[in-house]
Amino acid sequence: MKIAEMRVTEVAISDPPLLNAAGLHAHYALRTIVELITDDGLYGLGEVPGGAGVTGALEACQKSIIGHDPFQLNAIKAAVTQTVTDPKHLTRVFSAIEVACFDLMGKATGRPVVDLLGGKARDSVDFSAYLFYKYEGAGGELGFDTDPDATGWAAARQAEALDAVGVVAQAKAMCKAYGFKSIKLKGGALPPEEEVEAMFALRDAFGPDTPLRLDPNAIWSYETALKWGKELLGVLEYYEDPVRGQADMARLRQALDIPLATNMCTTSFDHIPKAISLGSEDVILSDHHAWGGLQATVHMARICQTFGRGVSMHSNSHLGISLAAMVHVAAALPNLDYACDTHYPWQSEEVLTRGRFEFENGSLAVPEGPGLGIELDRDALVALHESYLTVGISERDDELAMQAKQPGWAFQAQRW
C-alpha cells in the first residue's frame, strides 16, 4: 500500500462571535481537510486549523509524500520536515498527515485507530461544556445564522452573553442539550471581577459538585491572578493560564492552592524540561494539532505520568474529523485525568456522512469501524469549500474581527 495522491481542501464553517483575550471570533472559522488516497483505493482523512500559511505548507508536501507507505511514519515525517521550513507550521502539517495515515492503517488492518495507539483505556471520552462571553449571533453570513423561533441550546447559541446571567443561561442550555458534567469559561474578555462573579454564579446554579474551570488566556498580571485566585479557592477544578509564561505560572503555583493548567506556557516537548524544573503547571492540555500528531500526544501523556502531571485536552473550532481523532487518542491515554475541551457545540456544519456527532451524558464513545470510523461527505466538503472561497478570510485574525465591533481595539499581552 502506497500513497498515490494527497488532496488538500480549505473549508470555512460558521463560527459565532465568541470573545477571548485575543479579540473576537470572525463569522467563519477556517479548517483544512487532508485526504490521502492509496494505490489500492483506500482513503484516509486528517483535519487541521486552516489559513493560507498552513494550507500552503500542506500543498508543498503533496509531491514529497507520494509513494510512501502510510505505516512508515518516520520516513513520512522526514519528508515533511525537509519540505516544511517554517517551524510554526511543521507540527500542524504533520499532525494532519499523520492522522490521515492512521486512518489508512486502521482501514488496511480492519482495526480502529485507538487500537493502533495502544488500545482502549476507556470506551468513551468525557467532554466539558465550553462557555464564552459572546455578542448576539451564531456565525455565518453577516454573523447571523439565526432562527427567531429557536429554543434550548439553539437559542442560547445565538443569544448575547456579556454578564454572569448570560453565562449561566448559556451553561444551562449547553449542559441540558449535551449532558456535560463539568464547565469551563473562556475568560480574559471582561474585567476580572466580572469573570469571577460568573464563576460564583455557575457554582450557585450547578452546585459544588460540578467541576468548574476558568481560563483567562494569560492576560492577567501575577498580582491580579493571585488576588482573584484566592477568591476562587474551593471553587475551581483548575485555573488555566491565568498568567503568561512558565516563570509566573510557577510563582503563582507556589502561592496558590489551586491546580494550574496550561495550553499556552508548555506547548511542545522543548518546553517540558523547564516546566518540570520550575513546576509551572499541574495539568497540560494536549492538542494533537499543536504537539505533532497522535503518537506525539501519547508520548506527551507518558511524560506527564512520569512527572506527576495531569492530562486534559485543548480544543478549537473544529469539524468531526478532528473530533474523531481526539476521541481515539483520548481513549488510549490511561492518565487522561480531566474531561476534554470541545468547541463542537458552537459549530453547525459537518463533512461526514454520519452527520454531526451526538454526545451522550457529556461523553462520546470511540467511533466504531476501522480507522477513525468516519467517512467523508463529498457534497458537504464541496459546499464548505465554496464557503471558503466566498468569505474573504485567509487567516484567523481575532483582533481584526474585534475592531469591527470596537474600532481601535488592540490586543494587549497583559490587560489586567
C-alpha positions as CSV (number, residue, x, y, z in Angstrom):
1,M,0.0,0.0,0.0
2,K,1.5,3.3,-1.1
3,I,0.2,6.9,-1.1
4,A,-0.8,7.8,-4.6
5,E,-2.5,11.1,-4.1
6,M,-2.8,13.8,-1.4
7,R,-5.8,16.2,-1.6
8,V,-5.9,19.5,0.4
9,T,-9.2,21.3,0.7
10,E,-9.8,24.6,2.6
11,V,-13.2,25.0,4.2
12,A,-15.0,27.7,6.2
13,I,-17.5,26.9,8.9
14,S,-19.9,29.2,10.7
15,D,-18.5,30.5,14.0
16,P,-20.4,32.6,16.5
17,P,-18.9,35.9,17.7
18,L,-17.1,34.5,20.8
19,L,-14.9,36.7,22.9
20,N,-11.5,35.9,24.1
21,A,-8.3,37.7,25.2
22,A,-7.1,38.0,21.6
23,G,-10.4,39.6,20.4
24,L,-13.4,38.0,18.7
25,H,-14.1,35.0,16.5
26,A,-14.9,36.0,13.0
27,H,-18.2,34.9,11.3
28,Y,-16.3,31.9,9.9
29,A,-13.6,29.6,11.2
30,L,-11.1,28.1,8.7
31,R,-10.2,24.4,8.6
32,T,-8.1,22.4,6.1
33,I,-9.0,18.9,5.2
34,V,-6.4,16.4,4.1
35,E,-7.2,13.3,2.1
36,L,-4.6,10.6,1.4
37,I,-5.5,8.1,-1.4
38,T,-3.6,4.9,-1.8
39,D,-2.8,2.9,-4.9
40,D,-5.3,0.2,-3.7
41,G,-8.2,2.7,-3.4
42,L,-8.3,3.4,0.3
43,Y,-8.5,7.0,1.6
44,G,-7.6,8.5,5.0
45,L,-8.7,11.8,6.5
46,G,-7.0,14.5,8.5
47,E,-8.1,17.9,9.6
48,V,-6.1,20.9,10.9
49,P,-6.8,24.6,11.8
50,G,-6.8,26.4,8.5
51,G,-5.3,29.5,7.0
52,A,-3.1,30.3,4.0
53,G,0.2,29.5,5.7
54,V,-0.6,26.0,6.9
55,T,-2.6,25.2,3.8
56,G,0.3,26.3,1.6
57,A,2.7,24.2,3.6
58,L,0.4,21.2,3.2
59,E,0.2,21.7,-0.5
60,A,4.0,21.9,-0.7
61,C,4.1,18.3,0.8
62,Q,1.8,16.8,-1.9
63,K,4.6,15.6,-4.1
64,S,7.1,14.7,-1.3
65,I,4.9,12.0,0.4
66,I,3.6,10.3,-2.8
67,G,4.9,6.8,-2.9
68,H,5.3,6.5,0.8
69,D,3.8,3.6,2.8
70,P,1.4,5.1,5.4
71,F,2.8,2.7,8.0
72,Q,6.2,4.3,7.7
73,L,5.6,7.4,9.7
74,N,9.3,8.1,10.4
75,A,10.0,8.3,6.7
76,I,6.9,10.4,6.1
77,K,7.9,12.8,8.9
78,A,11.4,13.1,7.5
79,A,9.9,14.0,4.1
80,V,7.6,16.6,5.7
81,T,10.4,18.1,7.7
82,Q,12.5,18.5,4.6
83,T,9.6,20.2,2.8
84,V,8.2,22.5,5.5
85,T,10.8,25.0,6.5
86,D,8.6,27.2,8.8
87,P,8.7,25.5,12.3
88,K,5.4,27.1,13.3
89,H,3.6,25.2,10.5
90,L,5.5,21.9,10.8
91,T,3.7,20.3,13.7
92,R,0.3,21.1,12.4
93,V,1.1,19.9,8.9
94,F,2.5,16.7,10.1
95,S,-0.4,16.2,12.5
96,A,-2.9,16.3,9.7
97,I,-0.9,13.9,7.5
98,E,-0.2,11.6,10.4
99,V,-3.9,11.3,11.4
100,A,-4.8,10.5,7.7
101,C,-2.1,7.8,7.8
102,F,-3.5,6.3,10.9
103,D,-7.0,6.3,9.3
104,L,-5.4,4.4,6.4
105,M,-3.6,2.0,8.7
106,G,-6.8,1.2,10.5
107,K,-8.7,0.7,7.3
108,A,-6.0,-1.6,5.9
109,T,-5.9,-3.7,9.1
110,G,-9.6,-3.5,9.9
111,R,-8.8,-2.0,13.4
112,P,-9.8,1.3,15.0
113,V,-7.1,3.9,15.4
114,V,-7.3,3.6,19.2
115,D,-6.0,0.0,18.9
116,L,-3.0,1.3,16.9
117,L,-2.2,3.7,19.8
118,G,-2.1,1.0,22.5
119,G,-5.8,0.1,22.8
120,K,-8.6,1.5,24.9
121,A,-8.1,2.8,28.4
122,R,-11.8,3.7,28.3
123,D,-14.8,3.1,26.0
124,S,-15.9,6.7,25.9
125,V,-14.4,10.1,26.5
126,D,-15.8,12.8,28.7
127,F,-16.0,16.4,27.5
128,S,-16.7,19.7,29.3
129,A,-19.1,22.5,28.5
130,Y,-17.0,25.3,27.0
131,L,-18.6,28.7,27.7
132,F,-17.8,32.0,26.1
133,Y,-18.8,35.6,26.6
134,K,-20.3,36.5,23.2
135,Y,-22.2,39.0,21.1
136,E,-25.5,38.2,19.5
137,G,-25.3,35.9,16.5
138,A,-24.5,32.3,15.5
139,G,-21.9,32.9,12.8
140,G,-22.2,32.5,9.1
141,E,-23.2,35.2,6.5
142,L,-23.3,38.6,8.2
143,G,-22.8,36.9,11.5
144,F,-26.4,35.9,11.9
145,D,-27.2,32.3,11.1
146,T,-30.1,32.6,13.5
147,D,-33.7,31.3,14.0
148,P,-36.1,33.7,15.8
149,D,-38.1,30.7,16.9
150,A,-35.2,28.7,18.3
151,T,-35.3,27.3,21.8
152,G,-32.9,25.5,24.1
153,W,-29.3,25.3,23.1
154,A,-30.1,26.7,19.5
155,A,-31.4,29.9,21.1
156,A,-28.5,30.1,23.6
157,R,-26.0,29.6,20.8
158,Q,-27.2,32.8,19.1
159,A,-28.0,34.8,22.2
160,E,-25.8,37.6,23.7
161,A,-23.9,36.6,26.8
162,L,-22.0,39.5,28.3
163,D,-22.5,39.1,32.0
164,A,-23.0,36.4,34.7
165,V,-26.7,36.0,33.9
166,G,-26.0,35.3,30.3
167,V,-23.2,32.9,31.1
168,V,-25.3,30.8,33.4
169,A,-28.2,30.7,30.9
170,Q,-25.7,29.5,28.2
171,A,-24.3,26.9,30.6
172,K,-27.7,25.5,31.5
173,A,-28.8,25.2,27.9
174,M,-25.5,23.6,26.8
175,C,-25.4,21.1,29.7
176,K,-29.0,20.2,29.1
177,A,-28.5,19.6,25.4
178,Y,-25.2,17.6,25.7
179,G,-25.2,16.3,29.2
180,F,-21.8,17.8,30.2
181,K,-20.8,17.3,33.8
182,S,-18.0,19.9,34.0
183,I,-17.9,23.5,32.9
184,K,-15.2,25.8,31.5
185,L,-15.4,29.6,31.0
186,K,-13.2,31.3,28.5
187,G,-12.1,34.4,30.3
188,G,-9.7,37.2,29.5
189,A,-12.5,39.1,27.8
190,L,-14.1,41.2,30.6
191,P,-12.6,42.7,33.8
192,P,-11.5,40.0,36.3
193,E,-14.2,40.8,38.9
194,E,-16.9,40.2,36.3
195,E,-15.5,36.8,35.3
196,V,-15.0,35.8,38.9
197,E,-18.7,36.8,39.5
198,A,-19.7,34.5,36.7
199,M,-17.8,31.6,38.3
200,F,-19.6,32.1,41.6
201,A,-22.9,32.3,39.7
202,L,-22.1,29.0,38.0
203,R,-21.3,27.4,41.3
204,D,-24.6,28.6,42.7
205,A,-26.5,27.4,39.7
206,F,-24.9,23.9,39.4
207,G,-23.8,23.2,42.9
208,P,-20.4,22.5,44.5
209,D,-20.1,19.0,42.9
210,T,-19.8,20.3,39.3
211,P,-16.1,20.9,38.3
212,L,-15.5,24.5,37.2
213,R,-12.6,25.9,35.2
214,L,-11.6,29.5,34.4
215,D,-9.2,30.3,31.5
216,P,-8.1,34.0,31.4
217,N,-5.8,33.2,28.5
218,A,-2.7,34.5,30.3
219,I,-3.8,38.1,30.1
220,W,-3.8,38.8,33.8
221,S,-0.9,40.1,35.8
222,Y,0.6,37.9,38.6
223,E,-1.0,40.2,41.2
224,T,-4.4,40.1,39.6
225,A,-4.3,36.3,39.2
226,L,-3.2,35.8,42.8
227,K,-5.9,38.2,44.2
228,W,-8.8,36.5,42.3
229,G,-7.3,33.0,42.7
230,K,-7.6,33.4,46.4
231,E,-11.3,34.3,46.0
232,L,-11.8,31.2,43.9
233,L,-10.2,28.7,46.4
234,G,-12.5,25.7,46.6
235,V,-14.5,26.8,43.5
236,L,-12.2,25.8,40.7
237,E,-11.2,22.3,39.5
238,Y,-8.3,24.1,37.8
239,Y,-7.1,27.6,36.9
240,E,-6.0,27.6,33.3
241,D,-3.3,30.0,32.1
242,P,-4.1,32.9,34.4
243,V,-0.7,34.4,33.8
244,R,1.8,34.3,30.9
245,G,4.9,32.2,30.8
246,Q,6.3,29.4,32.8
247,A,8.1,31.5,35.4
248,D,5.0,33.4,36.5
249,M,2.9,30.2,36.3
250,A,5.4,28.5,38.7
251,R,5.4,31.5,41.0
252,L,1.6,31.5,41.2
253,R,1.5,27.8,41.7
254,Q,3.7,28.1,44.8
255,A,1.5,30.9,46.2
256,L,-1.9,29.5,45.4
257,D,-3.6,26.2,46.4
258,I,-5.4,25.6,43.1
259,P,-4.2,23.3,40.3
260,L,-2.8,25.3,37.4
261,A,-3.4,24.0,33.8
262,T,-1.9,25.2,30.6
263,N,-2.1,25.0,26.8
264,M,-0.1,28.2,26.5
265,C,3.1,28.1,28.5
266,T,4.0,24.4,27.9
267,T,3.1,23.5,24.4
268,S,5.9,21.5,23.0
269,F,8.5,18.9,24.0
270,D,11.1,21.6,24.1
271,H,9.2,23.3,26.9
272,I,8.9,20.3,29.2
273,P,12.4,20.3,30.9
274,K,11.9,23.9,32.0
275,A,8.3,23.2,33.0
276,I,9.4,20.3,35.3
277,S,12.3,22.3,36.7
278,L,10.2,25.3,37.6
279,G,7.0,23.5,38.4
280,S,4.9,25.7,36.2
281,E,1.7,23.6,36.0
282,D,-0.3,20.7,37.4
283,V,-2.2,19.8,34.2
284,I,-1.1,20.0,30.5
285,L,-3.9,20.4,27.9
286,S,-2.8,18.4,24.9
287,D,-3.7,19.2,21.3
288,H,-2.6,16.7,18.7
289,H,-2.6,19.5,16.1
290,A,-0.1,21.5,18.1
291,W,2.0,18.7,19.6
292,G,2.6,17.0,16.3
293,G,0.0,14.2,16.0
294,L,-1.4,11.2,17.8
295,Q,1.8,9.4,18.6
296,A,3.2,12.6,20.0
297,T,0.2,13.0,22.2
298,V,0.6,9.5,23.6
299,H,4.3,10.3,24.2
300,M,3.4,13.6,25.9
301,A,0.9,11.8,28.2
302,R,3.6,9.3,29.3
303,I,5.9,12.1,30.2
304,C,3.2,13.7,32.2
305,Q,2.6,10.4,34.0
306,T,6.3,10.2,34.8
307,F,6.5,13.6,36.3
308,G,3.1,13.7,38.1
309,R,1.3,16.0,35.7
310,G,-2.4,15.6,34.9
311,V,-3.6,15.5,31.3
312,S,-6.6,17.0,29.6
313,M,-7.2,18.1,26.0
314,H,-7.4,21.6,24.3
315,S,-9.9,22.4,21.6
316,N,-10.5,24.8,18.7
317,S,-13.4,25.4,16.3
318,H,-13.3,22.0,14.6
319,L,-15.2,19.5,12.5
320,G,-15.8,15.9,13.1
321,I,-12.5,14.6,11.6
322,S,-10.6,16.4,14.4
323,L,-13.2,15.4,17.0
324,A,-12.9,11.7,15.9
325,A,-9.1,11.9,16.2
326,M,-9.4,13.5,19.6
327,V,-11.6,10.7,20.8
328,H,-9.4,7.9,19.6
329,V,-6.3,9.3,21.2
330,A,-8.0,10.4,24.4
331,A,-9.4,6.9,24.7
332,A,-5.9,5.5,24.5
333,L,-4.4,7.7,27.3
334,P,-4.6,5.8,30.7
335,N,-3.8,9.1,32.6
336,L,-6.4,11.3,31.0
337,D,-7.5,12.9,34.3
338,Y,-10.0,15.5,33.3
339,A,-12.8,16.0,30.8
340,C,-11.6,17.3,27.4
341,D,-12.4,20.7,25.9
342,T,-14.5,21.0,22.8
343,H,-15.9,23.8,20.7
344,Y,-18.1,21.4,18.8
345,P,-21.4,22.6,20.2
346,W,-20.7,26.0,18.8
347,Q,-20.3,24.7,15.2
348,S,-23.2,23.6,13.0
349,E,-21.8,22.2,9.8
350,E,-20.2,18.8,9.2
351,V,-18.2,17.0,6.4
352,L,-19.1,13.4,7.5
353,T,-21.7,11.1,6.1
354,R,-22.8,10.3,9.6
355,G,-23.7,13.9,10.2
356,R,-22.8,15.6,13.5
357,F,-21.6,13.6,16.5
358,E,-24.1,13.3,19.3
359,F,-22.9,13.4,22.9
360,E,-24.5,11.1,25.5
361,N,-24.2,12.3,29.1
362,G,-21.4,14.6,28.1
363,S,-19.3,11.8,26.5
364,L,-18.5,10.4,23.1
365,A,-18.0,6.7,22.5
366,V,-15.0,5.7,20.4
367,P,-16.3,5.6,16.8
368,E,-16.9,2.1,15.6
369,G,-15.3,0.7,12.5
370,P,-11.8,0.6,11.1
371,G,-9.6,3.7,11.1
372,L,-11.2,6.8,12.5
373,G,-14.6,5.2,12.0
374,I,-15.8,8.0,9.8
375,E,-16.5,8.6,6.1
376,L,-16.3,11.8,4.0
377,D,-19.4,13.5,2.7
378,R,-18.1,14.9,-0.5
379,D,-21.1,17.1,-1.3
380,A,-20.7,18.8,2.1
381,L,-17.0,19.2,1.5
382,V,-17.7,21.0,-1.8
383,A,-20.2,23.2,-0.1
384,L,-17.9,24.2,2.7
385,H,-15.1,24.8,0.2
386,E,-17.4,27.2,-1.7
387,S,-18.0,29.0,1.6
388,Y,-14.2,29.4,2.0
389,L,-13.9,30.9,-1.5
390,T,-16.6,33.5,-0.8
391,V,-15.9,34.6,2.8
392,G,-12.7,36.5,2.0
393,I,-10.7,35.3,5.0
394,S,-7.3,33.8,4.5
395,E,-6.0,33.7,8.1
396,R,-7.7,33.8,11.5
397,D,-7.4,37.4,13.0
398,D,-9.4,37.8,16.2
399,E,-8.0,41.4,16.7
400,L,-9.3,42.5,13.3
401,A,-12.7,40.9,13.9
402,M,-12.9,42.7,17.3
403,Q,-12.1,46.0,15.7
404,A,-15.3,45.7,13.6
405,K,-17.2,45.8,17.0
406,Q,-14.9,48.2,18.8
407,P,-12.9,50.4,16.5
408,G,-9.3,50.9,17.6
409,W,-9.3,47.8,19.9
410,A,-5.8,46.3,20.2
411,F,-4.6,43.1,21.8
412,Q,-2.6,43.5,24.9
413,A,-0.4,40.7,26.3
414,Q,-1.4,41.9,29.8
415,R,-4.7,43.7,30.1
416,W,-5.5,43.5,33.8
